[in-house]
Amino acid sequence: MQIHVSGKQIDLSAALKERVTSHLGNIANRYFDDAFDASVTFSKARAFFTCDINVHAGRGLTLRGEGEAADAHSAFDDAAEHIAKRLRRYRKRVTSHARGSAPRHTPEIGRTYVLQQQSESPAANTGTELLADKETETAFATVIAEQPTEIAYLTVSEAVMRLDLADRHLLVFRNSASGAINIVYRRDDGNIGWVEPGSK
């Protein structure tokens, strides 16, 4: 198990690093047989410390927790508790998933792109500049980051579990029942939405 603890423009004590490693190690031993890797990042915003925990538990399973408090130790406790709550909610399925009891298709590999937002409004342009913008409007979608993304074969309930554990807003997956690309996402009202292609 590899745990990387770092701070953004703040110094971390040896006692804090040791506590983080021990606590995440206990979580790993409770839910996962195999080793995993985790990154824990501390930063300071205004008068508060923030803690961001990202755990890669293997086979596409990612856990994420965020915390904020007046001190770094409490911020870590808050973030770790978010992860613990989600793990308790899915205890049985997470344990089964980690032990590989269910047969799996080999996941597909897609690409994730981060696009830079247009910095200047087209409405501010006039004359030939506006015409040029209309002709080259796709040029404003400048790719500033690119990375491979796994598209796993999952049931809808497994996709919802992964969405929740990773604290993500959206997850693209291939439905193991239909074979079609599906999407689950977190709605503004807190509920989960599910997009499935319909037949014509």
C-alpha positions as CSV (number, residue, x, y, z in Angstrom):
1,M,0.0,0.0,0.0
2,Q,1.4,3.4,-1.0
3,I,0.0,6.6,0.6
4,H,1.3,9.9,-0.5
5,V,0.7,12.8,1.9
6,S,1.4,16.4,0.7
7,G,0.6,20.0,1.4
8,K,0.1,22.9,-0.9
9,Q,2.2,25.7,0.4
10,I,1.9,24.4,3.9
11,D,4.3,22.3,6.0
12,L,2.9,19.1,7.5
13,S,4.1,17.6,10.7
14,A,5.4,14.1,11.0
15,A,2.7,13.2,13.5
16,L,0.0,14.2,11.0
17,K,1.5,12.2,8.2
18,E,1.8,9.2,10.5
19,R,-1.8,9.5,11.6
20,V,-3.1,9.8,8.0
21,T,-1.1,6.7,7.0
22,S,-2.4,4.7,10.0
23,H,-6.0,5.6,9.5
24,L,-6.1,4.9,5.8
25,G,-4.3,1.7,6.4
26,N,-7.1,0.6,8.8
27,I,-9.7,1.4,6.2
28,A,-7.8,-0.7,3.6
29,N,-7.5,-3.7,5.9
30,R,-11.2,-3.6,6.7
31,Y,-12.5,-3.4,3.2
32,F,-9.8,-4.6,0.8
33,D,-7.6,-7.6,0.6
34,D,-5.1,-6.2,-1.9
35,A,-3.0,-3.1,-1.4
36,F,-4.1,0.2,-2.9
37,D,-2.6,3.6,-3.3
38,A,-3.9,6.9,-2.0
39,S,-3.1,10.6,-2.2
40,V,-3.9,13.0,0.6
41,T,-3.5,16.7,-0.1
42,F,-3.8,19.5,2.5
43,S,-4.2,23.1,1.7
44,K,-5.3,26.3,3.4
45,A,-8.2,28.5,2.3
46,R,-8.8,31.7,4.3
47,A,-8.8,30.6,8.0
48,F,-9.6,26.9,7.2
49,F,-7.6,23.9,6.3
50,T,-8.9,21.6,3.6
51,C,-8.1,18.0,3.0
52,D,-8.7,16.0,-0.3
53,I,-8.4,12.2,-0.1
54,N,-8.3,10.1,-3.3
55,V,-8.0,6.4,-3.0
56,H,-7.5,3.9,-5.9
57,A,-8.7,0.6,-4.6
58,G,-8.0,-1.3,-7.8
59,R,-10.2,-2.6,-10.7
60,G,-11.5,0.8,-11.5
61,L,-12.8,1.6,-7.9
62,T,-12.0,5.1,-6.7
63,L,-13.0,6.7,-3.4
64,R,-12.9,10.4,-2.7
65,G,-13.5,12.5,0.4
66,E,-13.1,16.2,1.1
67,G,-13.0,17.9,4.5
68,E,-12.6,21.4,5.9
69,A,-11.9,22.5,9.4
70,A,-10.0,25.0,11.6
71,D,-7.0,22.6,11.8
72,A,-5.4,20.0,9.5
73,H,-6.2,17.0,11.8
74,S,-9.9,17.8,11.9
75,A,-10.0,18.5,8.2
76,F,-8.6,15.0,7.6
77,D,-11.1,13.5,10.0
78,D,-13.9,15.1,8.1
79,A,-12.6,13.8,4.7
80,A,-12.0,10.3,6.1
81,E,-15.5,10.2,7.6
82,H,-17.0,11.0,4.2
83,I,-15.2,8.0,2.7
84,A,-16.1,5.8,5.7
85,K,-19.8,6.7,5.4
86,R,-19.8,5.7,1.7
87,L,-18.0,2.5,2.3
88,R,-20.4,1.5,5.1
89,R,-23.3,2.2,2.7
90,Y,-21.9,-0.2,0.1
91,R,-20.0,-2.5,2.5
92,K,-21.2,-5.8,1.0
93,R,-20.8,-4.8,-2.7
94,V,-17.4,-3.1,-2.1
95,T,-16.0,-6.2,-0.4
96,S,-17.3,-8.5,-3.2
97,H,-15.9,-6.1,-5.8
98,A,-12.5,-6.0,-4.2
99,R,-12.3,-9.8,-4.0
100,G,-13.2,-10.2,-7.6
101,S,-16.1,-12.6,-7.1
102,A,-18.0,-11.4,-10.1
103,P,-16.8,-12.0,-13.7
104,R,-15.9,-8.8,-15.6
105,H,-15.6,-7.7,-19.2
106,T,-12.4,-6.0,-20.1
107,P,-13.1,-2.3,-19.8
108,E,-12.9,0.0,-22.8
109,I,-10.4,2.9,-22.9
110,G,-11.8,6.3,-23.9
111,R,-10.2,9.7,-23.8
112,T,-11.1,12.6,-21.5
113,Y,-10.4,16.1,-22.7
114,V,-10.3,19.4,-20.8
115,L,-11.3,22.3,-23.1
116,Q,-10.3,25.9,-22.5
117,Q,-13.2,28.3,-22.2
118,Q,-13.3,31.2,-24.7
119,S,-11.8,34.2,-23.1
120,E,-13.4,36.9,-25.2
121,S,-17.1,37.2,-26.0
122,P,-18.0,37.1,-29.7
123,A,-20.4,40.0,-29.0
124,A,-17.4,42.3,-28.4
125,N,-16.2,41.8,-31.9
126,T,-17.3,43.7,-34.9
127,G,-17.1,43.6,-38.7
128,T,-14.6,41.1,-40.1
129,E,-13.7,39.9,-36.6
130,L,-17.3,38.7,-36.1
131,L,-17.3,37.0,-39.5
132,A,-14.0,35.3,-38.7
133,D,-15.4,34.1,-35.4
134,K,-18.4,32.5,-37.1
135,E,-16.2,30.7,-39.5
136,T,-13.8,29.4,-36.9
137,E,-16.1,29.0,-33.9
138,T,-14.7,25.5,-33.2
139,A,-11.2,26.9,-32.8
140,F,-12.2,28.2,-29.4
141,A,-12.4,24.7,-28.0
142,T,-8.7,24.5,-27.3
143,V,-7.6,21.2,-25.7
144,I,-5.5,22.0,-22.6
145,A,-5.4,18.5,-21.0
146,E,-6.0,14.9,-22.2
147,Q,-5.9,11.6,-20.5
148,P,-7.2,8.0,-20.9
149,T,-10.5,7.1,-19.2
150,E,-11.8,3.7,-18.4
151,I,-15.4,2.9,-19.6
152,A,-16.3,-0.1,-17.5
153,Y,-19.1,-2.7,-18.0
154,L,-21.4,-2.2,-15.0
155,T,-24.9,-2.6,-13.9
156,V,-26.8,0.6,-13.1
157,S,-26.5,0.0,-9.4
158,E,-22.8,-0.6,-9.7
159,A,-22.4,2.7,-11.7
160,V,-24.4,4.6,-9.0
161,M,-22.1,3.1,-6.3
162,R,-19.0,4.2,-8.2
163,L,-20.4,7.6,-8.8
164,D,-21.1,8.0,-5.0
165,L,-17.8,6.5,-3.8
166,A,-15.8,8.8,-6.1
167,D,-17.9,11.8,-5.2
168,R,-18.3,12.5,-9.0
169,H,-21.0,14.4,-10.8
170,L,-21.1,12.2,-13.8
171,L,-20.1,8.6,-14.8
172,V,-20.1,7.1,-18.3
173,F,-20.3,3.3,-18.5
174,R,-21.4,0.5,-20.7
175,N,-24.5,-1.2,-19.4
176,S,-23.7,-4.9,-18.8
177,A,-27.3,-5.8,-19.5
178,S,-27.8,-4.0,-22.8
179,G,-24.3,-3.4,-23.9
180,A,-25.1,0.3,-24.6
181,I,-23.3,3.3,-23.4
182,N,-25.2,4.8,-20.4
183,I,-24.7,7.8,-18.1
184,V,-25.5,8.3,-14.4
185,Y,-25.2,11.8,-13.0
186,R,-25.9,13.8,-9.8
187,R,-28.9,16.1,-10.3
188,D,-29.1,19.6,-8.7
189,D,-31.7,18.3,-6.3
190,G,-29.3,15.7,-5.0
191,N,-31.0,12.7,-6.7
192,I,-29.3,10.5,-9.3
193,G,-30.2,10.7,-13.0
194,W,-29.8,7.9,-15.5
195,V,-29.5,8.3,-19.3
196,E,-30.0,5.3,-21.4
197,P,-30.3,5.2,-25.2
198,G,-33.9,4.6,-26.4
199,S,-35.0,2.5,-29.3
200,K,-36.3,4.3,-32.4
